[in-house]
Amino acid sequence: MNSNKETILDRWEITTRELTELVDENPSLRGMMLGYVAEHKFRLLVEDHPEISDTKKFDDHDRKKKSDRVILYKGKEFSIEVKSLQTKLVTQDGSIWRGKAQVDGSDRREVLFPDGTTLTTTLLLRGQFDILAVNCFAFENKWNFVFALNRDLPKSTYKKYSEAQRDQLIASLVPVSWPPELPFVDDPFPLVEKLHQERKAHKDS
């Protein structure tokens, strides 16, 4: 039986240097690990907030629940999709960093639109989650995040989709900068509070 103090390096009998070389030499491994570390860093960020009473993560393979993390804020659930930058698209212009986040799903699934049409796609939908969180580690090798409401993200411009479909689909590549530019901000909680107030007003109306 493995000891609770045993690390993954002990189990696999490799050194930190060997693991670093593996990550550096394999972009797909690096991207996958970075994504999971980003989710962990985001969880630590939100759990420190006094109004967050719980966070949870759905099964990665549950296609019906699309979000990386759900937070319980003032007794209400809000879903967060955590994404990373495409490192090859990162540029720097003076003090401004720019890049693009890959904002789509890991697998294709059939989507039913309000007009009755269907489409098989990896693109995510408006309303499918509440807030997008993008980790900006690729900019400065620091764990900064930027956040935007789902409804403020750019729509798909793919011409083979109908206008009604494009209106419901989020673009697969979303421009991101550091320092953040609208619709992105560096603090998620004003966005969460805005959504909370909107839901409260809708319930009371």
Phi and psi restraints in degrees (value plus and minus 20) as a CYANA .aco file:
   2 ASN   PHI     -94.6   -54.6
   2 ASN   PSI     118.2   158.2
   3 SER   PHI     -89.9   -49.9
   3 SER   PSI     128.6   168.6
   4 ASN   PHI     -83.7   -43.7
   4 ASN   PSI     -42.9    -2.9
   5 LYS   PHI    -108.3   -68.3
   5 LYS   PSI     -25.3    14.7
   6 GLU   PHI     -93.6   -53.6
   6 GLU   PSI     113.1   153.1
   7 THR   PHI    -114.5   -74.5
   7 THR   PSI     148.9   188.9
   8 ILE   PHI     -83.0   -43.0
   8 ILE   PSI     -49.3    -9.3
   9 LEU   PHI     -86.1   -46.1
   9 LEU   PSI     -58.0   -18.0
  10 ASP   PHI     -86.5   -46.5
  10 ASP   PSI     -63.9   -23.9
  11 ARG   PHI     -83.6   -43.6
  11 ARG   PSI     -60.8   -20.8
  12 TRP   PHI    -109.9   -69.9
  12 TRP   PSI     -24.6    15.4
  13 GLU   PHI      36.2    76.2
  13 GLU   PSI      30.1    70.1
  14 ILE   PHI    -150.3  -110.3
  14 ILE   PSI     142.3   182.3
  15 THR   PHI    -115.5   -75.5
  15 THR   PSI     147.9   187.9
  16 THR   PHI     -82.6   -42.6
  16 THR   PSI     -55.4   -15.4
  17 ARG   PHI     -85.0   -45.0
  17 ARG   PSI     -61.7   -21.7
  18 GLU   PHI     -85.7   -45.7
  18 GLU   PSI     -61.3   -21.3
  19 LEU   PHI     -84.6   -44.6
  19 LEU   PSI     -61.1   -21.1
  20 THR   PHI     -80.3   -40.3
  20 THR   PSI     -62.8   -22.8
  21 GLU   PHI     -83.7   -43.7
  21 GLU   PSI     -60.1   -20.1
  22 LEU   PHI     -82.3   -42.3
  22 LEU   PSI     -63.2   -23.2
  23 VAL   PHI     -86.6   -46.6
  23 VAL   PSI     -63.0   -23.0
  24 ASP   PHI     -85.6   -45.6
  24 ASP   PSI     -53.7   -13.7
  25 GLU   PHI    -107.1   -67.1
  25 GLU   PSI     -30.1     9.9
  26 ASN   PHI    -148.7  -108.7
  26 ASN   PSI      73.3   113.3
  27 PRO   PHI     -75.1   -35.1
  27 PRO   PSI     -57.1   -17.1
  28 SER   PHI     -86.4   -46.4
  28 SER   PSI     -60.0   -20.0
  29 LEU   PHI     -84.9   -44.9
  29 LEU   PSI     -63.9   -23.9
  30 ARG   PHI     -81.3   -41.3
  30 ARG   PSI     -63.5   -23.5
  31 GLY   PHI     -84.4   -44.4
  31 GLY   PSI     -61.7   -21.7
  32 MET   PHI     -85.5   -45.5
  32 MET   PSI     -65.4   -25.4
  33 MET   PHI     -85.0   -45.0
  33 MET   PSI     -61.1   -21.1
  34 LEU   PHI     -81.0   -41.0
  34 LEU   PSI     -59.1   -19.1
  35 GLY   PHI     -83.0   -43.0
  35 GLY   PSI     -63.3   -23.3
  36 TYR   PHI     -91.1   -51.1
  36 TYR   PSI     -56.9   -16.9
  37 VAL   PHI     -84.7   -44.7
  37 VAL   PSI     -59.1   -19.1
  38 ALA   PHI     -81.1   -41.1
  38 ALA   PSI     -62.4   -22.4
  39 GLU   PHI     -80.7   -40.7
  39 GLU   PSI     -61.0   -21.0
  40 HIS   PHI     -84.2   -44.2
  40 HIS   PSI     -65.0   -25.0
  41 LYS   PHI     -83.6   -43.6
  41 LYS   PSI     -59.0   -19.0
  42 PHE   PHI     -84.9   -44.9
  42 PHE   PSI     -61.7   -21.7
  43 ARG   PHI     -79.6   -39.6
  43 ARG   PSI     -63.4   -23.4
  44 LEU   PHI     -82.4   -42.4
  44 LEU   PSI     -57.4   -17.4
  45 LEU   PHI     -83.0   -43.0
  45 LEU   PSI     -68.8   -28.8
  46 VAL   PHI     -98.8   -58.8
  46 VAL   PSI     -50.6   -10.6
  47 GLU   PHI     -87.8   -47.8
  47 GLU   PSI     -37.1     2.9
  48 ASP   PHI    -101.2   -61.2
  48 ASP   PSI     -29.5    10.5
  49 HIS   PHI    -100.1   -60.1
  49 HIS   PSI     114.6   154.6
  50 PRO   PHI     -83.8   -43.8
  50 PRO   PSI     -42.7    -2.7
  51 GLU   PHI    -110.2   -70.2
  51 GLU   PSI     -24.2    15.8
  52 ILE   PHI    -111.7   -71.7
  52 ILE   PSI      94.8   134.8
  53 SER   PHI    -118.3   -78.3
  53 SER   PSI     -34.5     5.5
  54 ASP   PHI    -186.9  -146.9
  54 ASP   PSI     133.6   173.6
  55 THR   PHI    -156.9  -116.9
  55 THR   PSI     131.3   171.3
  56 LYS   PHI    -168.6  -128.6
  56 LYS   PSI     141.1   181.1
  57 LYS   PHI    -146.5  -106.5
  57 LYS   PSI     111.8   151.8
  58 PHE   PHI    -102.0   -62.0
  58 PHE   PSI     141.9   181.9
  59 ASP   PHI     -79.1   -39.1
  59 ASP   PSI     111.5   151.5
  60 ASP   PHI     -77.1   -37.1
  60 ASP   PSI     -44.4    -4.4
  61 HIS   PHI    -117.8   -77.8
  61 HIS   PSI     -15.1    24.9
  62 ASP   PHI    -102.9   -62.9
  62 ASP   PSI      80.7   120.7
  63 ARG   PHI     -92.3   -52.3
  63 ARG   PSI     -37.5     2.5
  64 LYS   PHI    -101.3   -61.3
  64 LYS   PSI     -38.8     1.2
  65 LYS   PHI    -142.1  -102.1
  65 LYS   PSI      77.8   117.8
  66 LYS   PHI    -121.5   -81.5
  66 LYS   PSI      73.0   113.0
  67 SER   PHI    -190.0  -150.0
  67 SER   PSI     131.4   171.4
  68 ASP   PHI    -106.0   -66.0
  68 ASP   PSI     -46.7    -6.7
  69 ARG   PHI    -171.7  -131.7
  69 ARG   PSI     116.9   156.9
  70 VAL   PHI    -134.0   -94.0
  70 VAL   PSI     108.2   148.2
  71 ILE   PHI    -130.6   -90.6
  71 ILE   PSI     127.3   167.3
  72 LEU   PHI    -124.5   -84.5
  72 LEU   PSI      84.5   124.5
  73 TYR   PHI    -134.1   -94.1
  73 TYR   PSI      97.9   137.9
  74 LYS   PHI      31.5    71.5
  74 LYS   PSI      18.1    58.1
  75 GLY   PHI      63.8   103.8
  75 GLY   PSI     -18.4    21.6
  76 LYS   PHI    -137.3   -97.3
  76 LYS   PSI     125.0   165.0
  77 GLU   PHI    -107.9   -67.9
  77 GLU   PSI     117.4   157.4
  78 PHE   PHI    -154.2  -114.2
  78 PHE   PSI     113.8   153.8
  79 SER   PHI    -120.2   -80.2
  79 SER   PSI     117.9   157.9
  80 ILE   PHI    -142.4  -102.4
  80 ILE   PSI     110.0   150.0
  81 GLU   PHI    -122.7   -82.7
  81 GLU   PSI     100.9   140.9
  82 VAL   PHI    -123.4   -83.4
  82 VAL   PSI     102.4   142.4
  83 LYS   PHI    -148.8  -108.8
  83 LYS   PSI     146.3   186.3
  84 SER   PHI    -139.2   -99.2
  84 SER   PSI     143.5   183.5
  85 LEU   PHI     -98.1   -58.1
  85 LEU   PSI     131.2   171.2
  86 GLN   PHI    -101.5   -61.5
  86 GLN   PSI      88.6   128.6
  87 THR   PHI     -80.1   -40.1
  87 THR   PSI     -52.0   -12.0
  88 LYS   PHI     -90.9   -50.9
  88 LYS   PSI     -34.4     5.6
  89 LEU   PHI    -122.7   -82.7
  89 LEU   PSI     -13.3    26.7
  90 VAL   PHI     -99.9   -59.9
  90 VAL   PSI     112.2   152.2
  91 THR   PHI    -154.4  -114.4
  91 THR   PSI     140.1   180.1
  92 GLN   PHI    -149.6  -109.6
  92 GLN   PSI     111.9   151.9
  93 ASP   PHI    -147.4  -107.4
  93 ASP   PSI      74.8   114.8
  94 GLY   PHI      46.2    86.2
  94 GLY   PSI    -140.5  -100.5
  95 SER   PHI    -113.6   -73.6
  95 SER   PSI     -18.6    21.4
  96 ILE   PHI    -122.8   -82.8
  96 ILE   PSI     107.0   147.0
  97 TRP   PHI    -121.7   -81.7
  97 TRP   PSI     121.2   161.2
  98 ARG   PHI    -155.0  -115.0
  98 ARG   PSI     127.8   167.8
  99 GLY   PHI    -186.2  -146.2
  99 GLY   PSI    -190.8  -150.8
 100 LYS   PHI    -155.8  -115.8
 100 LYS   PSI     118.9   158.9
 101 ALA   PHI    -118.5   -78.5
 101 ALA   PSI     117.5   157.5
 102 GLN   PHI    -102.2   -62.2
 102 GLN   PSI      87.3   127.3
 103 VAL   PHI    -134.4   -94.4
 103 VAL   PSI      53.5    93.5
 104 ASP   PHI    -167.9  -127.9
 104 ASP   PSI     157.7   197.7
 105 GLY   PHI    -104.8   -64.8
 105 GLY   PSI     149.3   189.3
 106 SER   PHI    -103.5   -63.5
 106 SER   PSI     -36.5     3.5
 107 ASP   PHI    -164.3  -124.3
 107 ASP   PSI     142.0   182.0
 108 ARG   PHI    -102.7   -62.7
 108 ARG   PSI     123.1   163.1
 109 ARG   PHI    -168.7  -128.7
 109 ARG   PSI     141.2   181.2
 110 GLU   PHI    -103.6   -63.6
 110 GLU   PSI     112.3   152.3
 111 VAL   PHI    -135.4   -95.4
 111 VAL   PSI     113.1   153.1
 112 LEU   PHI    -122.0   -82.0
 112 LEU   PSI     106.3   146.3
 113 PHE   PHI    -118.5   -78.5
 113 PHE   PSI     140.2   180.2
 114 PRO   PHI     -76.2   -36.2
 114 PRO   PSI     -46.9    -6.9
 115 ASP   PHI    -104.6   -64.6
 115 ASP   PSI     -15.0    25.0
 116 GLY   PHI      72.3   112.3
 116 GLY   PSI     -27.7    12.3
 117 THR   PHI     -99.8   -59.8
 117 THR   PSI     139.2   179.2
 118 THR   PHI    -146.2  -106.2
 118 THR   PSI     139.2   179.2
 119 LEU   PHI    -175.4  -135.4
 119 LEU   PSI     117.7   157.7
 120 THR   PHI    -116.8   -76.8
 120 THR   PSI      98.1   138.1
 121 THR   PHI    -175.4  -135.4
 121 THR   PSI     142.6   182.6
 122 THR   PHI    -117.4   -77.4
 122 THR   PSI     -28.6    11.4
 123 LEU   PHI     -86.5   -46.5
 123 LEU   PSI     128.3   168.3
 124 LEU   PHI    -110.4   -70.4
 124 LEU   PSI     141.2   181.2
 125 LEU   PHI    -126.6   -86.6
 125 LEU   PSI     132.9   172.9
 126 ARG   PHI     -83.2   -43.2
 126 ARG   PSI     112.8   152.8
 127 GLY   PHI      65.2   105.2
 127 GLY   PSI     -22.9    17.1
 128 GLN   PHI     -95.0   -55.0
 128 GLN   PSI     -43.5    -3.5
 129 PHE   PHI    -169.1  -129.1
 129 PHE   PSI     151.7   191.7
 130 ASP   PHI    -112.3   -72.3
 130 ASP   PSI     -66.0   -26.0
 131 ILE   PHI    -156.2  -116.2
 131 ILE   PSI     118.7   158.7
 132 LEU   PHI    -116.4   -76.4
 132 LEU   PSI     110.0   150.0
 133 ALA   PHI    -134.5   -94.5
 133 ALA   PSI     105.9   145.9
 134 VAL   PHI    -135.2   -95.2
 134 VAL   PSI     102.5   142.5
 135 ASN   PHI    -100.3   -60.3
 135 ASN   PSI     114.1   154.1
 136 CYS   PHI    -127.3   -87.3
 136 CYS   PSI       8.5    48.5
 137 PHE   PHI     -77.4   -37.4
 137 PHE   PSI     -53.8   -13.8
 138 ALA   PHI     -87.3   -47.3
 138 ALA   PSI     -35.2     4.8
 139 PHE   PHI     -95.8   -55.8
 139 PHE   PSI     -75.7   -35.7
 140 GLU   PHI    -149.1  -109.1
 140 GLU   PSI      -8.0    32.0
 141 ASN   PHI      37.2    77.2
 141 ASN   PSI      18.6    58.6
 142 LYS   PHI    -150.2  -110.2
 142 LYS   PSI     129.6   169.6
 143 TRP   PHI    -104.9   -64.9
 143 TRP   PSI      47.7    87.7
 144 ASN   PHI    -113.9   -73.9
 144 ASN   PSI     128.5   168.5
 145 PHE   PHI    -146.7  -106.7
 145 PHE   PSI     131.0   171.0
 146 VAL   PHI    -143.3  -103.3
 146 VAL   PSI     133.8   173.8
 147 PHE   PHI    -155.9  -115.9
 147 PHE   PSI     124.8   164.8
 148 ALA   PHI    -166.9  -126.9
 148 ALA   PSI     129.9   169.9
 149 LEU   PHI     -89.1   -49.1
 149 LEU   PSI     123.9   163.9
 150 ASN   PHI     -71.5   -31.5
 150 ASN   PSI     -65.5   -25.5
 151 ARG   PHI     -88.7   -48.7
 151 ARG   PSI     -35.7     4.3
 152 ASP   PHI    -116.7   -76.7
 152 ASP   PSI     -20.0    20.0
 153 LEU   PHI     -97.4   -57.4
 153 LEU   PSI     131.0   171.0
 154 PRO   PHI     -85.9   -45.9
 154 PRO   PSI     127.1   167.1
 155 LYS   PHI    -105.1   -65.1
 155 LYS   PSI     138.3   178.3
 156 SER   PHI     -82.8   -42.8
 156 SER   PSI     123.2   163.2
 157 THR   PHI    -134.9   -94.9
 157 THR   PSI      -6.6    33.4
 158 TYR   PHI     -84.0   -44.0
 158 TYR   PSI     100.3   140.3
 159 LYS   PHI     -90.4   -50.4
 159 LYS   PSI     -40.3    -0.3
 160 LYS   PHI     -96.3   -56.3
 160 LYS   PSI     -32.3     7.7
 161 TYR   PHI    -109.0   -69.0
 161 TYR   PSI     129.6   169.6
 162 SER   PHI     -91.7   -51.7
 162 SER   PSI     143.5   183.5
 163 GLU   PHI     -80.2   -40.2
 163 GLU   PSI     -59.5   -19.5
 164 ALA   PHI     -84.7   -44.7
 164 ALA   PSI     -57.1   -17.1
 165 GLN   PHI     -90.9   -50.9
 165 GLN   PSI     -64.4   -24.4
 166 ARG   PHI     -80.2   -40.2
 166 ARG   PSI     -53.4   -13.4
 167 ASP   PHI     -85.3   -45.3
 167 ASP   PSI     -43.2    -3.2
 168 GLN   PHI    -122.5   -82.5
 168 GLN   PSI     -27.4    12.6
 169 LEU   PHI    -127.4   -87.4
 169 LEU   PSI     114.7   154.7
 170 ILE   PHI    -102.9   -62.9
 170 ILE   PSI     119.9   159.9
 171 ALA   PHI     -76.8   -36.8
 171 ALA   PSI     125.0   165.0
 172 SER   PHI     -93.4   -53.4
 172 SER   PSI     -49.7    -9.7
 173 LEU   PHI    -138.3   -98.3
 173 LEU   PSI     100.5   140.5
 174 VAL   PHI    -134.4   -94.4
 174 VAL   PSI     104.2   144.2
 175 PRO   PHI     -83.4   -43.4
 175 PRO   PSI     117.0   157.0
 176 VAL   PHI    -157.4  -117.4
 176 VAL   PSI     124.8   164.8
 177 SER   PHI    -155.2  -115.2
 177 SER   PSI     142.2   182.2
 178 TRP   PHI    -158.3  -118.3
 178 TRP   PSI     104.4   144.4
 179 PRO   PHI     -77.6   -37.6
 179 PRO   PSI     134.4   174.4
 180 PRO   PHI     -88.8   -48.8
 180 PRO   PSI     127.7   167.7
 181 GLU   PHI    -139.1   -99.1
 181 GLU   PSI     127.2   167.2
 182 LEU   PHI     -74.5   -34.5
 182 LEU   PSI     120.2   160.2
 183 PRO   PHI    -105.6   -65.6
 183 PRO   PSI     -13.2    26.8
 184 PHE   PHI    -108.5   -68.5
 184 PHE   PSI     126.8   166.8
 185 VAL   PHI    -154.6  -114.6
 185 VAL   PSI     147.3   187.3
 186 ASP   PHI    -118.3   -78.3
 186 ASP   PSI     -15.7    24.3
 187 ASP   PHI    -150.6  -110.6
 187 ASP   PSI      99.0   139.0
 188 PRO   PHI     -96.4   -56.4
 188 PRO   PSI     -40.5    -0.5
 189 PHE   PHI     -93.4   -53.4
 189 PHE   PSI     -52.3   -12.3
 190 PRO   PHI     -81.3   -41.3
 190 PRO   PSI     -53.8   -13.8
 191 LEU   PHI     -88.3   -48.3
 191 LEU   PSI     -63.8   -23.8
 192 VAL   PHI     -83.3   -43.3
 192 VAL   PSI     -62.5   -22.5
 193 GLU   PHI     -83.8   -43.8
 193 GLU   PSI     -58.5   -18.5
 194 LYS   PHI     -81.0   -41.0
 194 LYS   PSI     -66.0   -26.0
 195 LEU   PHI     -83.8   -43.8
 195 LEU   PSI     -58.8   -18.8
 196 HIS   PHI     -82.3   -42.3
 196 HIS   PSI     -64.0   -24.0
 197 GLN   PHI     -86.6   -46.6
 197 GLN   PSI     -57.0   -17.0
 198 GLU   PHI     -84.8   -44.8
 198 GLU   PSI     -63.1   -23.1
 199 ARG   PHI     -86.1   -46.1
 199 ARG   PSI     -58.5   -18.5
 200 LYS   PHI     -84.9   -44.9
 200 LYS   PSI     -62.0   -22.0
 201 ALA   PHI     -86.2   -46.2
 201 ALA   PSI     -59.1   -19.1
 202 HIS   PHI     -85.4   -45.4
 202 HIS   PSI     -58.8   -18.8
 203 LYS   PHI     -87.7   -47.7
 203 LYS   PSI     -56.9   -16.9
 204 ASP   PHI    -100.6   -60.6
 204 ASP   PSI     -35.7     4.3
